[in-house]
């Protein structure tokens, strides 16, 4: 007879007996075995003596509510059992604390009171990911033999953890939330998830949610039929229809306003939608991948983002490290990006001297890979040499600063000044429409009119090919 599959065993750690009982019952109903305790020392004894597949851990075990006890326990668990997934329990008032815990190694967190359905989905997804885990010291070569990560450059351990997670979750249909600073490569991660999934033969449709106006949200996302409104001259497919059986990448999801959040949530809950003006309901057979450079959990805590939509989007969360936290990858990135730039401009081969690579690696790069690419491109265009040295990059940087200081509006028309201000704001805020509009004191609609008037692309920064 075939060997029976082992039932996952889950450790629950909380000093509230009602929480222990409730979670134990929920886990039993879900087909899991559980063991409970109410303080950290006992938890470590259980981990040392029993096979545990997952830990559900509270953040506080005393009258003090700083959460430091929880972070200490988490650190102890990850030090002794680095591959053991931990889900943290917290209240909405302690979201920032839970985020700290995730950055220290927790798989994710959930809040009290919890939704039974959402927690069951989170536990199931976390166990699936853990059971398919590669060894913690998996090399880039080993990952590349199993998955297609050709567009993602780097060998830093933090990046390899991200790639291993992508490989494990890509084969599932779980929604994925990608978090990271601007320019860290969230779109490339979305591409990698889709490329390594069973949906790879179908399209991945990408939508910048910050650029979708509220008035056109339903038409853009769900489509419309001819005559649905004044300008509807013909039927139009929405993004959900175009992504059918494929993936839908919702970039800048943190910029979506609450009214449109409700409309998106309804589709994700019902797995169906209607085009504007249509009577027929369509199925939404898409895999949702979303991304933002904002901390969605903190937006939920401040009531800027719906809690129910947040849980629909972040069944699996992937956090991208900023470039300054993986400096050893900068030479690899710089050489690959330079080769691509040279090819795109049809130029002769240009290489980077050791002094240049050392200088590039020492920089903090607040704009991450996008900023690194801009620096390389600027120097390539300003310095006509086959080998670029550190001094060439310093020259290009000083030239850029001088151009900025000498910028003058003398002799410019009002329209020229307006265009210049918008372009500078777009550059400063990496093309984020919401923030550009706020900086200029305009509504989003007013900004879009000016972008059209001056023929400024609303996605000109993203189009530069960020990593």
Secondary structure, 3 states (H helix, E strand, C coil): CCCCCCCCEEEEECCCHHHHHHHHHHHHHCCCEEEEECCHHHHHHHHHHCCCCEEEEECCCCCCCCCHHHHHHHHHHHHHCCCCEEEEEECHHHHHHHHHHHHCCCCEEEECCCCHHHHHHHHHHHHHHHHCCCCCCCCHHHHHHHCCCCCCCCCCHHHHHHHHHHHHHHCCCCCEEEECCCCCCHHHHHHHHHHCCCCCCCCEEEEEHHHCCHHHHHHHHHEECCCCCCCCCCCEECHHHHCCCCEEEEECHHHCCHHHHHHHHHHHHHCEECCECCCCCEECCCEEEEEECCCHHHHHHCCCCCHHHHHHHCCEEEECCCHHHCHHHHHHHHHHHHHHHHHHHCCCCCEECHHHHHHHHHCCCCCHHHHHHHHHHHHHHHCCCCEECHHHHHHHHHHHHHHHHCCCCCCCCHHHHHHHHHHHHHHHCCCCHHHHHHHHCCCHHHHHHHHHHCCCCCCCCHHHCCC
